[in-house]
Amino acid sequence: MSKRVAGFKEVTPQLQALAGGKGAMLSILYQKGYPVPEGFVVFPAALESGALQEGVREEIMEQAAAIRSKHPGARFAVRSSGLREDSAGASFAGEFESVLDVETDEQLWAALDTVYQSQFTERVQVYSSVQRIHEVHSLAVVVQRMVPSELSGVLFTADPVTGSRLFMQGNYVHGLGEQLVSGEANARLFTLSRPKGKYEGPPECKKYASQLYRHARKIEQLMGCPQDIEWAAVSGKLYLLQARPITTLSPGNRDHFECNDALTGDFLWTNTNVGESISDVFTPLSWSFLRALDEEHNVIPGHYLLSGNICGRVYSNISLPISVFATFGLRLQPLLRKMSDLFGEIPQGASLPMYPFSKLELIRKLLPRIKYSARRTRQAVRALPQLVEETPEWCRTARARLQDIRSREELLLFWNRELWPQNVKLLWAALEGASAPMQKHVKYKLKLSKLLGSEAAELLLSNIGDGAELESLGPLLGISKILSGKLSREEYLRKYGHRGPHEVELSTPDASEDEAWLERQLEQYHNSHADVEELVSHQQELYAAAREKLQAQFPGRSAKILRQITAVQEGPRVREAIRSEWTRVTRTNRAFALKAGELSGIGEDVFFLYLDEILNWLAGGELPGLSHIAARKETYARYKALPPLPPVIRGRFDPFIWAKDPERRRDIYDPEAPVQTVHGSEELRGFPGAAGRIEGVVRVLAEPEDGGQLLPGEILVAAVTNVGWTLCFPRAAAIVTDIGAPLSHAAIVARELGIPAVVGCGNATARLHTGDRVIVDGARGIIQMVSASSHVRDKLERDEIPGIIIGE
């Protein structure tokens, strides 16, 4: 028989799902020793069809009697606790009925009926519809001892409008809290500043401030998100009456794949680095794989490097790591300069919100993760050469074994014992194993650029000179080798079949699954008359000339300099090699997902489940996510229809509102940045990607599949270029991207091929148009307009192109 009535101290974790949002939260807080008035939960099973089931009255009377024995004359508050109420996505605040000052048994039975029947009111149905909640409500009821409040208030642990964590904001009234909720009394305001809880407000509330701050901070940490806390005070004692997530700071409805982490607070987000390698709009499964890896890797609480999710697109939270360094008193400018190689510089006019960490709390949380990270990093560095060598065969064997699996028990065993551990190894190797060599490379490049100039430094540090092949160039060079008879089609697919523009999105087949893909690439390459081997040969000649010039210019030092160059050249080579193998394991995750889809009978709908849902099903559980697949597909389609989002986002960002603004700024979103409108700007700036200066005609492309439109000698302009775009590079006179940084894929490959590149421009695809004539200066990171295309000139004359908004 299902549980029908339980006191707060008796609600087990298994019963919390049936106790509703309010009942579960109050039970958790009560059991953890917070000052919560006694109470009990009447579960939905007790009120089937609106009538109390047989024996339930006795159970309720037993709970009420226990409270009355401790508090003679006790009165009760009877409130709803819907299974979706007080959740992160929907509070249902004020939608259901509450009955206060319940004293007698007759009043208690009437109150239970009133609260239960309120779920059928029109206002609840309308609210549910707006929240896209179409299931029938399952309603529990909370009965709690009322406190004769002298002060009643609400405390938000973050600003519910901006999401800032700098202050907790509160207000209160004299007497019962209903006056505050209903607006019948004017509330008095106060704030508690972080990280120490300094109080500012009326003196009468100050004596409760430190205790309220301590409880609020701990509850927020316990629940993992900002909280809306109802409290009361009487005779010098503080009580907590309710706690729930601040719904305005929720990322969205996970069931429907409504995910926008920008709504969770005032943070600075960027996809300048991660958005290049992970450029697709995610399906739920692909995102949940990355989130699981992020949770394995992260050191800072709540910081996600790979899986910050803004409407299906990956972003990294910059505010949290910067705030950690600030908490320990480190200078931020040197750190920001170092980070700019990976994430680019913060655009002009943008602000960097800080998170007010407590130093002691941070130390307690960071130390175990730092120790774990250090151990994993040491292991990754030692294992890196072996992983690069052995992963191709491991993945081929794993795919074959996945084909033979016939039960979900077998599949779960394979995941737990082999596939997930391999994911973890490659994660640490890719993110940390190659970190030290890359840092040496970056540091020495700066030194060499000062000595010889940026162009000579790039040539000498490239892998062209020693004949080593950069892994991300492999798919391109491989096409040329097939046509020249140096490589078979089978060998190409074995080596590079896992690479492509959508390699991290698990729902998309890769080259090894699409027999026609390779033939299309061969035909396109042949028809373009491009010769990548000629480009490489030309770069080798330039390398040799630069080396001779170095030896002539510094005869006494050149041998030492060349040894140093050889030592640091491995940085990009190692990084690109291990990332390729990480990608190979990621494609094996697709094979795992397809097998789960086959075993469950849902086929490719499996990509609209989350990883935890699949693992729960493999372990013998149900698949509740199946009922949400249609809604998730709808959300995914809405996200796909959005234009490219700004690479830098500050604060609470709604892309659907932003997309409707014809004068929206494409390089950054920051509601507080001072702006001015500039018409006819003739210069566009980004990061120096690869040296060289060239004039040419622009070709703006949205997808690598449009690469056939790029004519030899045109300047390729794209929002982002990953390894899937590499096949277009030999035809491009120069490369310009919205997203990217000096160490991004476009920059590294362009340098190897000697193609000028400017990356991370932010809004190049908005400001440049196919047919424009421009000069690209890769060394300075500048694009100069020579002449607009005739189509754009006509629009300018009719004033149909809005001004570009830039920071002051």
N, C-alpha and C positions, 0 to 999 in steps of 0.2 A: 504494500500500500504506500502511495506517495505521502510524503510528510505534509501535514496540514497546518500545524502551529508549532513555532519554536521561538524561545527567547533569544535575544541578541547573542548571548554567550553560547547558544546551542546551534547556531547556523554554521554548519561546516562548509569548507570550500566547495564540496559537491552540491550543497543546498543553495549556495550564493546565486547560482544561475537562475534559480526559481524564486528568489527573494526580491527580484526587481532591483533597479538601480539604487533606490533609497535604502531599502532593507538590507541589501548586501553591504553597502558602504557603512551604514551605522553599525552593523554587526562586526565588520572588520575593525572599525575604530574602537568599539566597546571592548573587543577581545584583546586589543593591543594596549589597553589601559588609558585611552583618552577619556576626558571627562564628558561622557555621553550619558544622558539620563536613561534609566532603564526602559526597556520596551520589548516588544515581541512582534513577530511577523506572522500574518495569516496568509498562507500560501494559496495560489490559484486553485489547487485541488480541493480546498475547503469551501470554495464558493462557486462550484460548478452550477451553471444556469442561474446564478444569482441567489441561490438558497444555501444556507449553511448545511453542510452534510451531517449525517447522524454522528453524534459524539463530539462534534467540533465545539459546540457551546461549552461543554465541560472542559475541554482543553483550553479554551480561551479564558474561562472563569478561573482556572488553575493559575494561569500566567498573571491575570489581573490581581488575583488574591495575593500572590507573592509580592507584588509591587505595593499593594495597599497595606500589607502587614509592616513594611518598612517605612511607608509614608502615609500615615492615616489621613483620610480626606483627599487622597491623590485624585487629581483630574488628568484626563488623557487628551492627547491630540491624535486624531485618527486621519491618516493620510495615505494617499495612493502610493504604490511602488510598482509601476509598470515595468515589464521586462526590458523595455527600451527607454524608460524614463531615466532622467539624470545621466544619460550616456554622453560620450564626447560629441556625438553628432546631433543629438536631439534632447533638450532638457524637459520638454513638456511642462515647463514652469507655468503654474496657474491654470493649466488646461483641465486637469482632473479636480474634483472637489476635495476639500479638506474640512474636517469638522473639529472644532476646538472646544475646550471646557467641558468635555464629556465626563460626567460624574457617576451616574447610576448605570445599572446593567441595561435597563430599557434604552437609555440614551446610547449606550455602546452598540446595541443591535441595530438601532436606527442609523447610527453613523456608519457602520459597516455597509449597510445597504445603500446609503447615499453615495458613498465613495465608489462602491462597485458599479452602480448604475451610471456614474458620470462618464464612464468610458464610451458610452453610446451617444453622448451629446454631439450636436453638430460641430461645435468648436473643436472637439478632439478629432473628428473625422476630417475637418478642413486642415488642421495642423498636420495630421498624418499624411494627407495627400501632398501638402507642400514639401514635407520631408521625404517624399517618395517611399513611405512605409505603407505597404498594401496588405500586410498580413493582419489577421484578427489579433487584437490586443490580448495579452495574457496578463492579468492584473493581480498582484499581491497587495496586501494592505498592511501598513505599519501602524501599530498602536504603541504610543510612547508617553511616558509620564511628562506632563507639562511642568515647566519651570515658571514660577511667578516672577517674571523678569522685571528687573529695575532698568536694565539697558538691554536692547535687542539690536543686533546688527548683522552686517554682511561684510566679509573681507574677501577681496579678489587678490590672489597672490601675483597677478600680473595685470597690467593695464588692459582691460577687455577691448579697448578700441585699437590701440597701437600695437599691443603685444609686448611692450617694453617690460623688462624684468627689474628695472632699477628701483621701483617702489611697489610695495603692496598698497592697495587703495581700499579704504574702508569707510563705512558710514553706519550710523546708529540712530535710534530713537529711544525715548523713554517709554517703558511699558512693553507690551507684547510686540513681536515682530510683524504681526499682520498689518500694523499701521505703516510700516516701512514698505512692505511689499505692495500694499494697495495705494500708497501715496497719500494716505490720509494725514500724515504728519511730516513736517519738514525734517529731513535727516541732517545730522551733523557729520562733517567729513573729517577724516584723519588719514595720515599716511605712515607707513613703516618703511624706512629706506633700507635697502640691502647694501652690504652684506651683514650689518650689525643690528638692524631693526630699530634704528633711531626713530622715536615717535614725534610726530608733529600733529597737533590737534587740540581739542578742548581738554582742560585739566581733568575733568571727571572720568575720562576714559583711560587716562595715562596709567593707572595702577594695573590695568589688565593688559597693557601693550606688550610687555616682554613675554608673558606667557602665551598670548595670542600669536605673537610672531614665531615663537618656538614651535608651537603646535602646527601652525600653517606651513612652515618650512618643511617640517618632517612629513606632513601629510602629502605635500606636493612631491617630495622625494619618493614616498611610498607608492604613490599612484602614477608617477612618471609624467605628469603634465600639470599645468596651472589649474588651481582649484578656486571654486566659488564656495565659500564657507559661511554657513549661518551659525551665529553664536548668541549666547545670552549670558547676562551676569546678574547675580543677586547675592546680596550680603557678602560681597567681596569674593565670591566664587564664580569662576568662569565655566560655562558649559558649551559644548559643541552639539548643535542640533541637526546639522546636515553638512555634507561636503559632496561636491560634484564637479566634473570638469567644466571649465569656462567654455561654453559651446562656441563662442565666436572665435576661439583660438584652436579649434579642432582642424586637423588637416582634411577632414571630410568623412564620408561614409565608406568604410573599408569594404563592406559587403558589395557596394556598387562600383568599387574601384575609383571612387572620388577622392583623389589624393592631391593636396596642394600644401606642401610643408611651409610655403611662404606665409600661410595664414596662421602659423603657430606662434609667431612672435616677431619682434623687431630684430631681424638678423640680416647680414649681408651674405648673399648667395652668388656663386659663380659656376658656370659650366665651361669656362675657358679651357680647362685641361680635360676633364672627364667627358665633356660634351663632344669632344672630337672623336675619341675612341668609342664612345657609347652615344651615338647621335640619333638613334631611332626613338620614336615614341614607344614606350614599353607596353607589352602585354602584362597582365598581373603576375604570371609565373616568372617571366624574365626579371621583373623588378624584385620579386620576393627572393629569388636566388641571390641577387646582388645585396639585398638587405641582410640576408643570412651571413654572407661573406663579410659585410661591413661590421656586423655585430661580433664576428670572430676577430676582426682586425683592430677595431677602434680602441683607443686609450682614454679619450676624453668622454665623459658621460654625455650621451645624447648626440655625439658628433658622428655624422655619416659622411664619409669621403666619397663613396661610390653610389649611394642610393638615396640622397636627398631627392624627393620626388615632387616636382612642380608640374602638375597636369601631365604625367606620363613621361616627363623629360628629366634626365639626371642632372642634379646640381650638388655642389659642395658648400657647406656652411663655413664661411671664413671667420665669422664673428667669434665662434667658440674657441678655436685654437689660439687666435690672437688674444682673446680675453684671458686665457690661461697664462700666457707669457706676461701680460700686463699685471695679473694678480701677484706674480712673483717679482714684480718690479723691473722686468727686463725692458730695454729700449726697443721700441716697436719699429722705427724706421729702418734699421739694418735688417730686421726680420722681414719686413715687407719687401725690401729690395731683393732679398734672396728668394722669397716666394714668387716674385714677379716672373721668374723664368718658367715656373710651372703654371701659375694662375693668371699671369699678366698683371699689369698695374691697375690699381683702382682708378676708374675713369674720373676725369676732372668734374668737380661738383658733387661727387658721391660722398656720403658719410659712412663711417664704420661704427655701427652700434656695438656696444660692449655688453658682456654678460657679467653681472656682479657676483663672481664666485667668492665663496668664503675660503680663505687660504687653508685653514685646518681641514675643512671638509674635503677640499680638493686633494690635499696630500693623502688623506685616508683612502680616497677613491682611486687616485692615480697610481699609488705605489704598487698594489698588486698587479695592475694592468701593465705598468712599465716593466716590472720583472718578467711578466709573461711575454711581453713584446720583445724584450731583449733576448730571451731564450729562443723564441721563434726566429728572430732575425739571425742569430748565430747559426741556427740549424739551416736556415735558408741559404746563407752565404756558403756554408760547407757543401750543401747538396746541389747548388745551382748547376755546376757543369754536368753532374749526373742526370739531373732533371731534363736539361736541354737534350741530352743524348738519348735518354730512355723513354721520354714521354710519348713520342710518336708510336712506338711499338706498344706501349701500355694502352694507349687510346684505341689502336686497332684491335687489340685483344679484348678490351672492355666492350667495344661495340659488338663484337662477335658473340661475347657471352650474353650481352643484353638481348640479342636476338633469340637466344635459346631459353630464356627465362619464361616459365609458364604459370607462376603463381605470384600473388602479391607478397607472400611471406619471403619468397626467394628474392624479389626485387628490393624489399626493405633491407634484407641482410646485405645485399650487394651495395646498397647506398651507404649503410652505416659502417660497413667494414672496409669498403674499397673506394667508392666514388667520392663520397664526402671527404674522407681523409686526403685524397689526391687533390681535390679542390682547394683544401686548406694549404697543402704544401705549395701548390703553384701560386696561390694568392700571396703568401709571404715571400716567395722567391721573386715574384714580379714587382711587388710594391717595395720590398725592403732589400732583397738580395742584390739588386743592381743599383741600389741607392748610393753607396759609397763610390763606386767607379764613376757614376754620373756626376756626383758632386766634384770629384777631382777634375773631370773633364771640363765642367763649367768654370771652375776656378782658374784652371790653366788657360782656358780660352780667353778670359779677360786679360790675363797677363800677356799672352802672346799677341792679342789684338793691339795692346798698347805699344808693343815692340815693333810689330810688322804691319799693322793695319788689319781691319776686320776681314777684308777679302782674302788676303794671304793666310791669315790664321784659319779661316774656314777651309781653305784648300788643304793646308798641311794637316789639319785635324780630321779631315774626312777619311773614310775607309777606302777611297778610290786608289790611293797611292800604293798600298801594300797588296792590292788585288783581292782583299777580303770583301765578301758580299754582305751588305746589310740585309738582315732578314726581311724587312718591310719592302725592300726592292725586289725580293725574290719573285713575287707573282708577275711583275713586269718583265724582268730579265728572263724569266722562264718562258714567257710567250715568244720572245725573240729566239730563244734556244730551240723551241719546238719547230719554228719555221726554218731554222738553219740546220735542223737535223741533229742537234746536240742533246736533245731531251725528248723522251717519248711522252705522249699524252698521259699514259698511266703513271709515269714517274712524276709528272707535273701535279696531278691530282693527289698523289700520295704526299708530296711535299707541301703543296699550297692549297689543296682543296678546301681547307677549313677557313681560309681567309676570304674576306669580302666586305662590302660596305655595311652589311647588316649582321656581322658575325656574333654580336652579343645578344641580339634579339632571337630567342629560341624558337619562335614560331616560323622563322624564315629559313627555308632550305639553303644549304651552302652549295658551292660549286661541285663538291663530290656527289651531291644528290641530284644535280641537274645536268643531264648529259649534253643538252644543247648549249649550256652556258659557255663552255670552253670554245666550242666552234664559233659562237658569236664573237668572242673576244679575238680569236685568231683572224676572223674575217675583217673585223673593225681595224685591227692593228695593221693588217696587210694593206687595206684600202687607204689608210692614212698616210702611207709612205714615210712614217716615222721610223727612225733607226736608233733605238736606245743604246745599242752597242757603240754606235758612232758617238753618241753623247758621252758615254763612259770613256771612250778612247780620248775624246777631246779633253775631258776633265783630267785624265791621266797625264796628258801632255802639259796641261796647266800646272798640275801638281809637280811634275818634274822641273818645270821652269821656276816655280816658287821655291823648290828645294835648292836648286842651283843658286838662286838669288840669295837665299839665306846663307849658304856656305860662303858666297863671295862677300856678303855684307858683314858677316861675323865669323871670320875664319877660325878664330880662337875658341869660340863658344858654340859653333854650329853642331859639333858632334854631341855635346851635352844636351843642347836643345832638341835635337832629333831623337835622342834616347828618351827624353821627357815626353815628347810627342807620342812616341810608340807606347809609352806606359799608360797614357791617358786616352788613347784612341779606342780602347776596349769599352769605354763607358757606353756610348750609343749602341755598339755592336752587341754587348751583353744584354742591355735593356731590351732591344728589339727582339733578340733571340728568345728570351724567357717570356716576353709578352706573347710571342707567337705560340709558344707551347701552352701558356695559360688559355689562350683562345682555343687551342685544340681540345683542352679539357672541357671548356665551356660548350663546345659543339657536342661533346660526349654527353653533357647534361641534356641536350636536346634528344638524344637517343633514349636516355632514361625517361624523359617526359613522354615521348611517343609510346614507349612500352607501357607506362602507366595508363595512357589513354586507351591503348589496346586492351589491357586487362580489365579496365573499368567499363569498357564499351562506349566511351564518349569520344574516342578519336581525337581530333585536333582541338576539340573544345577544352582539352586539358590545359591549353595555354591560357585559359581564362579562370583557372584555379590558382590558389597560392600554394607555395611549397609546403607550408605547414598543414594545409588541408589534404594534400596528396599523401604526406607522411602519416597523418592520422588515419587515413583510409587504409594505407598499406599495413598499419598496425592493427587493423580489425575494426576501426571505427566507421562512422557514416561519412557521407559526402554532402554536408549541408550547402556547400558552395554551389552545387548544381542548380539550385533554385535561383541563383543570382547571376548565372552566366549571361542571360539575355541583357540584364541591366549593365553588366560589365562591358559587354560588346558595344552597347550604346554609348557608354562613357568613353571607351577607347576610340570610337569613331569621332566623337566630338573633339577629343584631344588631337586626333590626327588632322582634323580640319582647321586647327589653329595655325596662324602664320608662325614662322620662327620667332621664339621668344627672345628677349634681351639676354645677352650673355652674363650681365650683372644685374642682380635684383636686390633691392633693399626694402625691407618692410613687408607689409601685408599687400600682396599683389594678386589681383584678379585678372587673368589673361583674357577673359571673355569681354570684360569692360575695356581693358587696354586695347584690344584688337579693333574695337569700334571707333577709336579716336583716329581720325585721318592724319593728325599732326603728332601722333605718338612718337616718342623717341625710341629708336630700335637698339641703341648700343647699351642703354642702361635704363632701369626703372628705379627712381628714388623720389617719393612724393615730396621730400623736403629740399631737394637740390634747387638752388637758384638757377633760373633758365633765362635764355634770351633767344630770340628768333633771328636766324641769319639766312638770307637769300643768296643764291648764286655762289656758294662757297666753292672755290676752285682747288681745294686741297683736302686730302683725306689722310689721316694718320693711323698707324697701327704699330706693331712690333717688327723690328728687323728680323726677317726670317732667313733669307739667303741673299748674299750680296749680288749686285749687278744692277744696271740701269738700262731700261729699254722702253721704247715707245711702241704702242700697238693698239689694236682694236679690242674692246671688251666683249666677252661672251659670258653672260650670267647663266649659270646652270643650277637647277634646284636639286637634282638627284644624279648620282653617278651613272644611272641607267640612261641619262640624256647625253652621255659623253660623245655619242656619234655626231652631235651638233657642233662640237668644238672643231674649228678648222685649224690646220697647222699655222702657227704664228700668232694665233689670237691669245689674249690674256684671259685666263680662266678666273672667274669670280664666283665664289660659292660661299654659302653660310659656313660650311665646315668641310674639311677633307680628311677622310681616314684612309686606311690601306686600300679600301675598295675604289678610291679615286686614282690610285697610282697609275693605272693603265692609261689615264688621260694625260699624264704629265709630259710625255715626250713631245706631244703636239703643242703644248702651251709655251708661249714666249715668256710668260710670267704667271705667278699664282697670287691671288688675293683672297683672304678669307675673313669672315666676320668673327669666327671663333678660333682661338689658337694662341700660342705663346712661343717664345724662342726654342723651347724644347719639344714642341708638338710635332706630330707626324709630318705635316706639310712642310715645316721648316727643315727638318732633318733630311727628308728625301730630296727636297729641292736643292739643298746644299750639296748632296751627293751627286746630283745630275747637273749642277751648275745653272739652275733655273732661278732667276730673281724671284723673291717671294716677300710679301708683306702679310703678316698674319695678325689676327685679333683686332681687326679694324672696328668691330662692333656693328656697323651699319653699312658696309660696303655694298651688300646686295640691294639695299634700299636707295643708296645715293648714286650708284653706277648702273648703267643700262646697256644692254646689248647694242653694239654699234658706237658707243662712246669711244673717243680716242684719248688715251691717257699715257702718262709717263710713270712707270713704276721704278722707284728707287729702293731696292731691297736693303741696302746697307743702312739707310736712314729711316726706313719704315714709313715712306711717304708715297702717296699717289697724287699726281698732279693732273688736273683736267686740261686737255688740249682743245677738244671740241666735243660737243654733245651730239648724239645721234640725231638725225632729222626728226624722228618721232618725238624725242625729248625737247628739241628746240621748239617744235610746234606747240607743245604743252606749256613750255615756259612763256612763250609769247602770249598764250591765252590765260596765263597765271593759274594753270590747273595743278601745278606741282607745289605742295605746301612747303614752307620753309623748314629747314632742318633745325631741330631744337638741340642746343648744346649747353653745357654748363658754363657759367661765367668764369 
